[in-house]
Amino acid sequence: MTTMTEASVREFKMPDVGEGLTEAEILKWYVQPGDTVTDGQVVCEVETAKAAVELPIPYDGVVRALHFPEGTTVDVGTSIIAVAVEGAAAPEAPAEPARAVPAQPKEEAKPEGRQPVLVGYGVATSSTKRRPRKGPEVTVPAAAQAVQSELNGHGAVADKVRPLAKPPVRKLAKDLGVDLAAITPSGPDGVITREDVHAAATPRTAEPAAPAPTAPVAAPAPVASYDIARETRIPVKGVRKATAQAMVGSAFTAPHVTEFVTVDVTRTMKLVEELKHDKEMQGLRVNPLLLIAKALLVAIKRNPDVNASWDEAGQEIVRKHYVNLGIAAATPRGLIVPNIKDAHDKTLPQLAEALGELVTTAREGKTSPAAMQGGTVTITNVGVFGVDTGTPILNPGESAILAVGAIKLQPWVHKGKVKPRQVTTLALSFDHRLVDGELGSKVLADVAAVLEQPKRLITWA
């Protein structure tokens, strides 16, 4: 009978789910200590700044411990669950020498070691190899420098050693104006933690107030207190935090310009009803958004320069020869913008199918991070809330976003007479660094023209 040892307990770390994310919140555990797990079994659900993702375990074993409770935000590379794996240590090396080495948990000495991406990462642990340490025995200072070398992306340690800290901690220190080199680290292997940064920032902010004789006047005690019965405080994290950061970055990076047009969409609404009974569209989601999306794709085809992005580092305009059409979706976790890849190549039935899948997946909270990356232009349908229109903020990295207002029956001059017509207002925001007023106006005018006379889809598409 095999006896479990320390060497046979594997630590499953918060994996890198792709797209450069650095942390995730544990939403739900599906296993408890003592449970048996198998390779590929989902053990927990986590929420990143992009979406909720289920994490499968990459080996068989018995759960020894869950290191964090539900609701905890954990950095990528941090161990979240310990699993006892029968005979896991046997193939690695002779048992006694391996256990005699003090620095046995090599991978744990690398807090930034990246796990395989979720898709297809159920591989043997031995296939994920780390860069070997230099020298047979590594002292604590040498180990710290080796970790620092990897964290900073250098193959060798520089003469001037950079402090050890994960990217989120470095950003926190930069925001608080704290010099990492002046901090005494409290983390394992000399890694600076968030608490270290906050501790270093506290005296820095308190020093100006200390010599002031009128300290009681500046004490902002009431700010920290609030009426619990009349107020609710909600931590900003996950999708909401990512959305806030992205919108602030977009609003203060790209110079926004918004143009508006009010258009008679009566013929488009009639076409929607006709398509619902078309044999090729049976079983597909057919609504005004489908034709609006097609109208925008036609407008981009006629004005391809609008489909671009601004490369600040290279000081270049990057024109895209494809359209990944983003659709802003309101979900219980907040606003997300998944996109339809290569929407420009899709027929109307294919576009309808893609829209249906996108909306269903978003509502179920199962949109993958990859589905929200690489968008080029976006549509936001504020009309579903009864709103006439708005001034939408660009999705970061994109050139334009089209807001669609509510479609209402209004008096409209049609063929020289005032008649009740289906009318809506469109708003197009664009990045004025790469889209000038003429180009933006042409795009918006083309969208309006197609919606007013949808027969143009035949000749323009």
matplotlib code that plots the C-alpha trace (Angstrom):
import matplotlib.pyplot as plt

x = [0.0, 1.4, 1.9, 1.2, 4.2, 4.9, 6.5, 3.2, 1.1, 0.8, -0.1, -2.5, -1.8, -4.2, -3.5, -2.9, -6.3, -4.8, -4.9, -2.4, -4.7, -2.9, -5.6, -9.0, -11.7, -12.8, -16.6, -17.4, -15.6, -17.0, -14.9, -14.0, -11.0, -11.2, -12.9, -11.4, -10.7, -9.7, -7.8, -9.9, -12.5, -13.7, -12.8, -13.8, -15.2, -13.3, -14.1, -11.4, -11.6, -13.0, -15.4, -16.3, -14.2, -14.3, -10.9, -10.2, -7.6, -4.8, -4.2, -5.9, -5.8, -7.5, -8.1, -6.0, -6.8, -8.5, -6.2, -8.7, -12.4, -15.0, -15.0, -11.2, -9.2, -6.0, -2.9, -2.1, 0.6, -0.6, -1.5, -5.2, -5.7, -3.5, -4.1, -2.5, -1.4, -0.7, 2.8, 3.4, 6.9, 8.1, 9.0, 10.7, 13.9, 15.1, 12.9, 15.3, 17.7, 14.8, 13.2, 16.5, 16.9, 15.6, 14.7, 12.5, 9.4, 11.2, 8.1, 6.8, 9.9, 8.6, 5.4, 5.1, 5.5, 2.7, 0.4, -0.7, -3.7, -7.0, -7.8, -6.2, -3.9, -4.6, -1.0, 1.5, 3.2, 6.6, 6.0, 5.8, 9.5, 10.9, 14.3, 16.8, 18.5, 22.2, 24.3, 23.5, 22.6, 20.8, 21.1, 18.2, 19.7, 20.6, 17.1, 15.7, 17.8, 16.8, 13.2, 13.7, 15.5, 12.3, 9.9, 11.7, 12.0, 15.9, 18.0, 20.6, 20.6, 21.6, 24.3, 21.6, 19.1, 15.5, 13.2, 11.1, 7.4, 4.5, 3.1, 0.0, 2.2, 4.5, 1.5, 0.2, 3.6, 3.7, 0.2, 1.1, 4.5, 6.4, 10.0, 10.1, 13.9, 13.2, 10.8, 11.8, 10.0, 7.9, 6.9, 8.6, 12.0, 12.1, 9.0, 7.4, 3.6, 0.7, 0.8, 4.4, 3.6, 0.6, 2.8, 5.5, 2.9, 1.3, 4.1, 4.7, 1.2, 1.3, 4.6, 3.2, 0.4, 2.7, 4.4, 1.2, 0.0, -3.6, -3.8, -7.4, -8.7, -7.4, -8.6, -11.1, -12.7, -16.3, -15.3, -14.4, -17.8, -21.1, -24.7, -24.8, -28.6, -28.8, -25.8, -24.3, -20.7, -19.9, -16.2, -15.2, -13.7, -14.0, -15.8, -17.0, -13.4, -12.0, -14.8, -14.2, -10.5, -11.0, -13.6, -11.4, -8.4, -10.4, -12.1, -8.8, -6.6, -8.7, -10.2, -13.9, -16.2, -19.9, -22.2, -26.0, -28.6, -32.3, -33.6, -36.9, -36.5, -40.0, -38.8, -36.2, -38.8, -40.9, -37.9, -37.4, -40.9, -40.4, -37.1, -38.8, -40.8, -37.9, -36.9, -33.2, -33.7, -35.8, -34.7, -32.4, -32.7, -34.0, -34.4, -33.5, -30.0, -29.2, -29.9, -28.2, -25.1, -25.3, -25.7, -22.6, -20.6, -21.7, -20.7, -17.3, -16.8, -17.6, -15.3, -12.6, -10.3, -12.7, -11.7, -8.4, -6.6, -4.0, -0.5, 0.8, 4.2, 4.9, 3.1, 1.2, -2.4, -3.1, -5.8, -7.6, -8.6, -11.1, -14.0, -14.4, -17.8, -18.3, -21.8, -22.1, -24.0, -25.4, -25.0, -25.4, -21.6, -21.6, -21.1, -19.0, -18.2, -17.7, -17.2, -18.0, -14.8, -14.5, -18.1, -17.4, -17.2, -20.6, -23.8, -27.0, -28.0, -24.4, -24.5, -27.8, -26.5, -23.4, -25.4, -27.7, -24.8, -23.1, -26.1, -27.0, -23.4, -23.2, -26.5, -25.3, -22.1, -19.9, -18.3, -14.6, -11.8, -10.8, -14.2, -13.8, -10.4, -9.5, -12.6, -12.4, -15.8, -18.7, -22.5, -24.3, -28.1, -29.3, -32.8, -33.7, -33.9, -36.2, -33.4, -33.4, -29.6, -26.3, -22.7, -20.9, -17.3, -15.0, -14.1, -10.3, -8.2, -11.2, -11.9, -15.7, -18.8, -22.4, -25.2, -28.7, -31.6, -35.2, -37.3, -40.5, -43.6, -43.3, -44.9, -42.6, -42.7, -42.9, -43.5, -44.6, -47.1, -46.9, -47.4, -46.6, -43.3, -40.8, -38.0, -34.7, -31.6, -28.1, -24.9, -21.4, -18.5, -15.0, -11.4, -10.5, -6.8, -7.5, -11.1, -11.7, -15.2, -15.7, -15.0, -17.1, -20.0, -19.8, -19.9, -22.9, -24.7, -24.2, -25.6, -28.6, -29.1, -29.2, -31.6, -33.9, -33.7, -32.6, -32.7, -29.3, -27.9, -28.3, -26.2, -23.8, -23.0]
y = [0.0, 3.4, 5.9, 9.6, 11.9, 15.6, 15.0, 13.6, 16.7, 19.0, 22.6, 23.8, 27.4, 30.1, 29.6, 32.3, 32.4, 34.4, 38.0, 39.2, 39.0, 39.1, 38.1, 36.4, 36.1, 32.7, 32.6, 29.0, 25.8, 22.6, 20.3, 20.1, 18.6, 14.8, 14.7, 12.6, 14.5, 13.3, 14.9, 17.5, 17.8, 21.3, 22.2, 25.9, 28.9, 32.1, 35.6, 37.6, 41.1, 39.7, 36.9, 33.9, 30.8, 27.3, 25.8, 22.0, 20.2, 18.7, 15.5, 12.8, 12.8, 13.7, 17.2, 18.0, 21.7, 24.8, 27.7, 30.5, 30.9, 31.9, 35.6, 36.0, 37.7, 35.7, 36.7, 34.5, 32.0, 31.6, 28.1, 27.8, 24.0, 21.2, 17.7, 14.5, 12.5, 8.8, 8.0, 11.4, 11.6, 8.2, 8.9, 12.2, 11.0, 8.7, 9.4, 10.1, 12.5, 14.4, 15.0, 15.9, 19.0, 22.1, 24.0, 21.1, 23.2, 24.9, 26.1, 27.8, 29.9, 31.5, 33.3, 34.6, 31.2, 31.0, 28.0, 26.7, 28.5, 26.9, 25.5, 22.1, 22.5, 19.0, 17.9, 16.2, 18.5, 17.3, 18.8, 22.3, 22.9, 26.0, 27.6, 25.8, 27.6, 28.4, 26.2, 23.0, 24.6, 27.9, 30.2, 32.4, 35.6, 33.8, 32.4, 35.9, 37.2, 34.3, 35.0, 38.7, 37.9, 36.1, 38.7, 41.4, 39.5, 39.3, 36.2, 37.3, 39.4, 43.0, 44.7, 46.9, 44.4, 45.4, 44.8, 41.6, 42.4, 41.2, 43.5, 44.5, 45.4, 47.4, 49.3, 50.0, 51.3, 53.6, 54.9, 55.6, 57.1, 54.5, 53.5, 49.7, 49.8, 51.5, 48.7, 45.8, 42.8, 40.5, 38.0, 34.6, 34.8, 38.5, 39.3, 42.7, 42.4, 44.8, 45.2, 46.2, 48.9, 50.2, 50.2, 52.2, 54.7, 55.4, 57.3, 59.1, 60.5, 61.1, 63.1, 66.5, 66.3, 65.4, 68.8, 70.8, 72.2, 72.2, 68.4, 68.2, 70.5, 68.3, 65.0, 63.6, 61.1, 61.5, 60.5, 57.0, 56.5, 56.2, 55.3, 51.5, 51.6, 54.0, 53.1, 50.0, 49.7, 47.4, 46.5, 47.4, 44.3, 41.8, 43.0, 46.2, 47.2, 46.3, 48.3, 51.3, 51.3, 50.8, 53.6, 56.1, 55.1, 55.4, 58.7, 60.4, 58.8, 58.9, 62.3, 61.4, 63.0, 62.0, 62.7, 62.0, 61.3, 60.6, 58.2, 56.6, 52.8, 51.8, 49.8, 48.1, 47.0, 45.6, 43.7, 42.2, 40.8, 39.4, 37.7, 36.0, 34.0, 33.3, 29.7, 30.5, 32.3, 29.7, 29.0, 32.1, 35.3, 38.0, 41.5, 45.1, 44.7, 42.1, 44.6, 47.4, 45.2, 44.4, 48.1, 49.0, 46.3, 47.6, 51.2, 49.9, 48.1, 51.4, 53.4, 50.9, 53.6, 53.8, 50.3, 51.0, 51.5, 53.9, 52.5, 55.0, 53.2, 53.0, 56.3, 54.4, 54.0, 50.3, 49.7, 46.4, 44.2, 42.4, 43.4, 41.9, 43.4, 44.0, 44.0, 45.6, 43.4, 44.1, 41.1, 40.5, 40.9, 44.2, 45.5, 43.3, 43.6, 40.3, 40.4, 38.4, 37.4, 38.1, 39.5, 41.0, 37.6, 36.3, 36.0, 37.3, 33.9, 33.4, 36.8, 36.1, 32.8, 34.4, 37.2, 34.7, 32.7, 35.8, 37.1, 33.7, 33.1, 36.6, 36.3, 33.0, 34.6, 32.1, 34.5, 33.6, 36.2, 35.5, 36.4, 39.9, 40.6, 41.9, 44.0, 46.7, 48.5, 48.1, 48.5, 49.4, 49.1, 51.6, 51.6, 48.4, 50.6, 53.1, 55.6, 57.8, 57.8, 58.7, 59.6, 56.2, 55.8, 53.9, 50.3, 50.6, 50.0, 50.5, 53.3, 53.7, 52.7, 53.0, 53.7, 52.7, 54.5, 53.3, 52.8, 54.8, 55.6, 59.3, 61.9, 62.1, 63.8, 61.0, 61.7, 65.2, 64.2, 63.9, 60.2, 58.0, 56.3, 54.1, 56.4, 56.0, 58.1, 56.8, 58.2, 57.4, 58.1, 57.8, 58.4, 61.8, 60.9, 58.5, 59.3, 62.9, 64.5, 63.7, 60.0, 59.7, 61.5, 59.2, 56.1, 57.4, 58.5, 55.2, 53.3, 55.6, 55.2, 51.4, 51.4, 53.9, 51.9, 48.3, 47.4, 49.1, 45.9, 44.2, 46.7, 47.8, 44.6]
z = [0.0, -1.0, 1.8, 1.1, 1.7, 1.4, -2.0, -3.3, -2.6, -5.6, -5.4, -8.1, -8.8, -10.2, -13.9, -16.5, -18.3, -21.2, -22.3, -19.7, -16.6, -13.3, -10.8, -10.4, -7.8, -6.6, -7.1, -6.2, -5.0, -6.5, -4.3, -0.6, 1.4, 1.2, -2.2, -5.0, -8.2, -11.7, -14.5, -16.3, -13.5, -12.8, -9.2, -9.0, -10.9, -11.0, -12.2, -14.0, -15.1, -18.4, -17.6, -15.4, -16.1, -14.8, -13.8, -14.3, -12.3, -14.4, -12.5, -10.4, -6.6, -3.3, -2.2, 0.8, 1.3, -0.2, 0.4, -0.1, 0.6, -2.0, -2.7, -2.4, -5.1, -5.8, -7.9, -10.9, -9.9, -6.3, -5.1, -4.5, -3.8, -2.6, -4.1, -2.8, -5.9, -5.4, -6.5, -8.0, -6.5, -7.6, -11.3, -10.4, -8.6, -5.9, -2.9, -0.1, -1.9, -3.3, 0.1, 1.7, -0.4, 1.5, -1.6, -2.9, -3.9, -6.8, -8.6, -5.4, -5.4, -8.6, -7.7, -11.2, -12.9, -15.5, -15.6, -19.0, -20.6, -19.8, -23.2, -23.4, -20.4, -19.0, -19.5, -17.2, -14.8, -16.0, -19.4, -18.0, -17.3, -15.6, -16.4, -14.2, -11.4, -11.7, -9.4, -7.6, -4.3, -4.1, -1.1, -0.1, -1.5, -4.8, -5.0, -4.5, -7.3, -9.6, -9.0, -9.6, -12.9, -14.1, -12.8, -14.6, -17.8, -17.8, -18.4, -15.9, -12.8, -13.4, -11.3, -9.7, -8.3, -8.8, -5.8, -6.0, -6.6, -8.8, -11.5, -9.5, -6.5, -8.7, -10.1, -6.6, -5.5, -8.6, -7.9, -4.2, -5.1, -3.1, -3.9, -3.9, -3.3, 0.1, 1.3, 3.5, 2.0, 4.2, 1.6, 0.9, -0.8, -0.3, -2.4, -1.6, -0.8, -1.1, 2.7, 2.6, 0.0, 2.1, 5.2, 3.4, 2.1, 5.5, 7.1, 3.8, 3.8, 7.6, 7.7, 6.5, 9.0, 12.0, 12.5, 11.9, 15.2, 13.9, 13.4, 14.8, 12.1, 9.3, 10.8, 8.3, 10.7, 9.5, 5.9, 7.0, 8.8, 7.0, 7.8, 7.5, 7.5, 4.6, 2.5, 0.9, 0.0, -2.9, -3.6, -7.1, -8.7, -11.5, -14.7, -13.1, -12.1, -15.6, -17.3, -15.1, -15.8, -19.5, -19.9, -18.0, -20.1, -23.3, -22.4, -21.5, -24.3, -27.5, -28.5, -28.9, -31.5, -31.6, -34.5, -34.6, -37.3, -37.0, -39.6, -40.8, -40.3, -41.3, -44.3, -42.1, -39.6, -42.4, -43.7, -40.2, -40.2, -43.7, -42.7, -39.7, -42.1, -44.6, -44.8, -44.6, -41.4, -39.6, -36.1, -36.0, -34.0, -36.4, -34.9, -35.9, -34.4, -37.1, -39.9, -38.1, -37.7, -41.4, -42.3, -40.3, -42.0, -45.4, -44.3, -43.3, -46.6, -48.4, -46.0, -44.9, -43.4, -40.4, -39.4, -37.8, -34.5, -33.2, -32.2, -29.7, -29.3, -33.0, -33.9, -36.6, -37.8, -38.1, -40.8, -40.3, -43.3, -41.2, -38.9, -35.5, -34.6, -30.9, -29.4, -26.0, -23.6, -20.2, -17.9, -14.2, -13.8, -15.6, -19.2, -21.5, -25.2, -26.9, -30.6, -33.7, -35.4, -39.1, -39.2, -42.6, -44.2, -42.8, -44.7, -43.1, -41.7, -40.4, -38.8, -37.2, -35.8, -34.4, -32.8, -31.2, -29.8, -28.5, -26.7, -25.1, -23.9, -22.5, -20.5, -19.1, -18.0, -20.0, -22.4, -22.7, -22.4, -26.0, -27.2, -25.8, -27.4, -30.8, -31.6, -34.2, -34.0, -31.6, -31.6, -28.3, -28.4, -25.7, -27.4, -25.5, -22.4, -24.0, -24.5, -27.6, -27.9, -26.1, -26.6, -26.3, -25.2, -27.4, -26.5, -25.9, -29.0, -31.4, -33.8, -33.6, -31.7, -32.9, -30.4, -31.5, -29.9, -29.3, -32.4, -31.9, -33.9, -34.7, -37.1, -40.1, -43.4, -46.0, -49.7, -48.9, -46.2, -42.4, -41.5, -38.6, -39.2, -37.3, -36.4, -34.5, -33.7, -34.3, -32.6, -33.9, -31.7, -33.2, -32.5, -34.0, -34.2, -37.1, -38.2, -39.3, -39.5, -43.2, -42.8, -39.7, -41.4, -44.4, -42.3, -40.2, -43.4, -45.1, -42.1, -42.1, -45.8, -45.6, -42.7, -44.6, -47.8, -46.9, -50.6, -50.7, -49.0, -52.3, -54.3, -51.6, -49.7]

ax = plt.figure().add_subplot(projection="3d")
ax.plot(x, y, z, "-o")
ax.set_aspect("equal")
plt.show()
